[in-house]
Amino acid sequence: MTFRDLAAFRALHHGDRPLLLPNAWDAGSAIAFAAAGFPAVGTTSFGVNASAGRPDAGSASRDATVALVRRIAALDVFVTADIEDGYSDDPEEVAAFVAGLAADGVIGVNLEDSAEGRLVDPALPAAKIAAVKRLAAGVFVNARVDSFWFHEDDTVEAVASRAERYADAGADGIFVPGVTDPATIERLAAVIPLPLNVLVVPGLGLDDLQVLGVRRVSTGSLPYRVAIDAAVDAAEAVRDGRDVPVATSYAESQQRLIAFAERADAARPSGTAR
């Protein structure tokens, strides 16, 4: 399988269960997700920003996200990128940026319809989506509708209207973060004409979400936040005399990194500097 095959990636959204997409914040987390058998790995703008000590806003994740996806493209997984609002209000600039990511091995992007914590006119993200599909047709555009995330126009009808605009523009999927009510999720899945993506919903497993019509589930920044909590807990356990948590051994972790480095080096074009 080639991990740049849009048809193969689309097919993951139509399996027996929703596609579970873990979101990485650095190469180490992406390598671990791939080693665990996940067929696709996304990035998280929150995790990428937090790793550098920055808040999740203001397009600060752009350069770090580009560096990350270029690094992890060597993995045997589909790679998708969280690119916030595309880092520009110019649709052609967004399209050129996404085309660059595609050249680096990215199969999909999340493109949100908000800026500075507010929804924007849907005409703007629709124009960005159309421009991306013209210039990088092989990229899966997951159009993010932030109505429930920011509690603005958070009705099924309003979200469906935005989703229809994005579908008409060429989007491949619709991501509605922040929706947690099962009945609302089911209604959204019924009226949105593209695969519905939601964040992890406490109390609802993949099978439950499958019944509701969800086709993709993202972990978002959850793994990053859990990892930080676990790291603090490990240090506190040593300090407080509690049992030290069990973890993947140094030897196994090192071997994963060695194997990844060898694969990344083999994938690098001849003559390219490290």
C-alpha positions as CSV (number, residue, x, y, z in Angstrom):
1,M,0.0,0.0,0.0
2,T,1.1,3.5,-0.7
3,F,0.4,6.0,2.1
4,R,-0.2,8.7,-0.4
5,D,-3.2,6.9,-2.0
6,L,-6.3,9.0,-1.4
7,A,-8.7,6.2,-2.3
8,A,-7.1,3.9,0.3
9,F,-7.3,6.6,2.9
10,R,-10.9,7.3,2.1
11,A,-11.6,3.6,2.5
12,L,-10.5,3.7,6.1
13,H,-13.5,6.0,6.7
14,H,-15.9,3.2,5.6
15,G,-14.8,0.2,7.6
16,D,-16.7,-1.8,10.2
17,R,-15.7,0.7,12.9
18,P,-14.9,4.4,12.8
19,L,-11.3,5.2,11.9
20,L,-9.5,6.1,15.2
21,L,-6.9,8.8,14.5
22,P,-4.4,9.4,17.3
23,N,-2.9,12.8,17.2
24,A,0.9,13.1,17.7
25,W,2.8,16.2,19.0
26,D,6.3,15.0,18.1
27,A,8.2,12.3,16.2
28,G,8.4,10.1,19.3
29,S,4.6,10.0,19.8
30,A,4.0,9.4,16.1
31,I,6.5,6.5,16.1
32,A,4.8,5.0,19.1
33,F,1.3,5.3,17.5
34,A,2.6,3.6,14.4
35,A,4.2,0.8,16.4
36,A,0.9,0.3,18.1
37,G,-0.7,-0.5,14.7
38,F,-2.7,2.6,14.0
39,P,-3.0,2.9,10.2
40,A,-3.1,6.7,10.3
41,V,-1.6,9.4,12.5
42,G,-2.6,13.0,12.7
43,T,-0.9,16.0,14.4
44,T,-2.4,18.2,17.1
45,S,-1.8,21.9,17.0
46,F,-2.3,22.1,20.7
47,G,0.3,19.5,21.4
48,V,2.8,20.9,18.9
49,N,2.4,24.4,20.4
50,A,2.5,23.1,24.0
51,S,5.7,21.2,23.3
52,A,7.3,24.5,22.5
53,G,5.7,26.3,25.4
54,R,3.2,28.3,23.3
55,P,-0.5,28.6,23.6
56,D,-2.7,27.0,20.9
57,A,-3.6,30.0,18.8
58,G,-2.4,32.5,16.2
59,S,-0.9,30.2,13.6
60,A,2.1,29.6,15.9
61,S,2.2,25.9,15.0
62,R,2.9,26.3,11.3
63,D,6.7,25.8,11.1
64,A,6.7,23.1,13.8
65,T,3.9,21.2,12.0
66,V,5.7,21.3,8.7
67,A,8.9,20.1,10.3
68,L,7.0,17.3,12.1
69,V,5.1,15.9,9.1
70,R,8.3,16.0,7.0
71,R,10.0,13.9,9.7
72,I,7.2,11.4,10.3
73,A,6.3,10.9,6.6
74,A,8.8,8.0,6.6
75,L,6.4,6.0,8.8
76,D,4.3,3.2,7.4
77,V,1.1,5.1,8.2
78,F,-1.1,7.7,6.6
79,V,-0.1,11.2,7.9
80,T,-2.6,14.0,8.3
81,A,-1.9,17.5,9.5
82,D,-3.8,19.9,11.7
83,I,-3.2,23.2,9.9
84,E,-5.7,25.3,11.9
85,D,-7.3,27.7,9.4
86,G,-4.5,27.2,6.8
87,Y,-2.4,30.0,8.3
88,S,-3.7,32.5,5.8
89,D,-6.9,34.2,4.6
90,D,-5.8,33.9,1.0
91,P,-7.2,30.7,-0.5
92,E,-4.4,30.4,-3.0
93,E,-1.7,30.7,-0.3
94,V,-3.5,28.0,1.7
95,A,-3.6,25.8,-1.4
96,A,0.1,26.2,-2.1
97,F,0.9,25.4,1.6
98,V,-1.2,22.2,1.4
99,A,0.4,21.2,-1.9
100,G,3.8,21.6,-0.2
101,L,2.6,19.3,2.6
102,A,1.4,16.8,0.0
103,A,4.8,16.8,-1.6
104,D,6.3,15.9,1.8
105,G,4.0,12.9,2.1
106,V,0.9,14.2,3.8
107,I,-2.4,12.6,2.8
108,G,-4.8,14.8,4.6
109,V,-5.4,18.1,6.4
110,N,-7.8,19.5,8.9
111,L,-9.0,23.0,7.9
112,E,-11.1,24.8,10.5
113,D,-13.7,27.5,9.9
114,S,-12.8,29.8,12.8
115,A,-10.2,32.4,13.7
116,E,-9.4,33.9,17.1
117,G,-12.1,31.9,18.8
118,R,-14.9,32.9,16.5
119,L,-16.6,31.4,13.5
120,V,-15.8,33.1,10.1
121,D,-18.1,33.5,7.2
122,P,-18.3,30.0,5.6
123,A,-17.6,31.5,2.2
124,L,-13.9,31.9,3.2
125,P,-13.2,28.3,4.3
126,A,-15.2,27.1,1.3
127,A,-12.9,29.1,-1.0
128,K,-9.9,27.7,0.7
129,I,-11.2,24.1,0.3
130,A,-11.9,24.7,-3.4
131,A,-8.5,26.1,-3.9
132,V,-6.8,23.2,-2.2
133,K,-8.7,20.6,-4.2
134,R,-7.8,22.4,-7.4
135,L,-4.1,22.4,-6.6
136,A,-3.8,19.3,-4.4
137,A,-6.6,17.0,-5.5
138,G,-5.0,14.0,-3.8
139,V,-5.3,15.5,-0.3
140,F,-8.2,14.5,2.0
141,V,-9.6,17.8,3.2
142,N,-11.3,17.3,6.6
143,A,-13.4,20.5,6.9
144,R,-13.7,21.4,10.6
145,V,-17.0,23.1,11.7
146,D,-16.3,24.8,15.1
147,S,-19.8,25.7,16.0
148,F,-20.0,23.3,19.0
149,W,-16.3,24.0,19.9
150,F,-17.0,27.7,20.5
151,H,-20.7,27.4,21.3
152,E,-21.6,29.6,18.4
153,D,-24.5,28.7,16.1
154,D,-24.3,25.3,17.7
155,T,-27.4,23.8,16.2
156,V,-27.7,20.8,13.9
157,E,-29.2,23.0,11.2
158,A,-26.4,25.6,11.3
159,V,-23.7,23.0,11.3
160,A,-25.4,21.1,8.5
161,S,-25.6,24.3,6.4
162,R,-21.8,25.0,6.9
163,A,-21.0,21.3,6.1
164,E,-23.0,21.5,2.9
165,R,-21.1,24.6,1.8
166,Y,-17.8,22.7,2.4
167,A,-19.0,19.6,0.7
168,D,-20.0,21.6,-2.3
169,A,-16.5,23.1,-2.3
170,G,-14.9,19.7,-2.5
171,A,-14.3,18.6,1.1
172,D,-13.8,14.9,1.8
173,G,-14.9,14.8,5.4
174,I,-16.5,17.0,8.1
175,F,-15.0,17.4,11.6
176,V,-17.3,18.6,14.4
177,P,-15.3,18.9,17.6
178,G,-17.1,19.6,20.8
179,V,-20.3,17.7,20.1
180,T,-20.9,15.1,22.8
181,D,-24.7,14.5,22.9
182,P,-25.5,11.1,21.3
183,A,-28.8,12.3,19.8
184,T,-27.1,15.4,18.3
185,I,-24.3,13.3,16.8
186,E,-26.8,10.9,15.2
187,R,-28.7,13.8,13.7
188,L,-25.5,15.3,12.3
189,A,-24.4,12.0,10.8
190,A,-27.8,11.7,9.1
191,V,-27.8,15.2,7.5
192,I,-24.1,15.6,6.7
193,P,-23.3,14.0,3.3
194,L,-19.6,13.3,4.1
195,P,-17.9,11.1,6.7
196,L,-18.5,12.6,10.1
197,N,-15.4,13.0,12.4
198,V,-15.8,13.8,16.1
199,L,-13.4,14.0,19.0
200,V,-13.3,11.2,21.6
201,V,-16.6,11.3,23.6
202,P,-16.4,10.2,27.2
203,G,-18.7,7.2,27.8
204,L,-19.1,6.4,24.1
205,G,-16.8,3.8,22.5
206,L,-16.1,3.3,18.9
207,D,-18.9,0.8,18.5
208,D,-21.3,3.3,20.1
209,L,-20.2,6.0,17.7
210,Q,-20.4,3.6,14.8
211,V,-24.1,3.1,15.6
212,L,-24.6,6.8,15.7
213,G,-23.1,7.2,12.2
214,V,-19.7,8.5,13.0
215,R,-16.9,7.5,10.6
216,R,-13.8,8.9,12.2
217,V,-12.8,9.7,15.8
218,S,-9.8,11.9,16.6
219,T,-8.0,11.9,20.0
220,G,-7.0,15.6,19.6
221,S,-4.8,16.8,22.4
222,L,-5.9,14.1,24.8
223,P,-2.8,11.8,24.4
224,Y,-0.5,14.8,24.9
225,R,-2.3,15.9,28.1
226,V,-2.4,12.3,29.4
227,A,1.3,12.0,28.7
228,I,2.1,15.1,30.6
229,D,0.0,13.9,33.5
230,A,1.8,10.5,33.4
231,A,5.2,12.1,33.4
232,V,4.4,14.2,36.4
233,D,2.9,11.2,38.2
234,A,6.1,9.1,37.5
235,A,8.3,11.8,39.0
236,E,5.9,12.2,42.0
237,A,5.9,8.4,42.5
238,V,9.7,8.4,42.9
239,R,9.6,11.4,45.2
240,D,6.7,10.1,47.3
241,G,8.0,6.5,47.6
242,R,5.1,5.0,45.5
243,D,5.5,2.1,43.0
244,V,7.2,3.4,39.9
245,P,4.8,3.1,36.8
246,V,5.6,0.4,34.3
247,A,6.8,1.7,30.9
248,T,8.1,0.5,27.6
249,S,11.7,-0.4,28.2
250,Y,14.6,1.8,27.2
251,A,15.9,-0.9,24.9
252,E,12.6,-1.2,23.0
253,S,12.1,2.5,22.8
254,Q,15.7,2.9,21.4
255,Q,15.2,0.2,18.9
256,R,12.1,1.9,17.5
257,L,14.0,5.1,17.1
258,I,16.9,3.3,15.4
259,A,14.6,1.6,13.0
260,F,12.8,4.8,12.3
261,A,16.0,6.7,11.7
262,E,17.2,4.0,9.2
263,R,13.9,4.2,7.4
264,A,14.0,8.0,7.3
265,D,17.5,8.0,6.0
266,A,16.6,5.5,3.3
267,A,13.7,7.6,2.2
268,R,15.7,10.8,2.0
269,P,16.7,11.7,-1.6
270,S,20.3,11.2,-2.4
271,G,22.4,14.2,-1.7
272,T,19.9,15.7,0.7
273,A,21.6,17.1,3.8
274,R,20.7,15.8,7.2
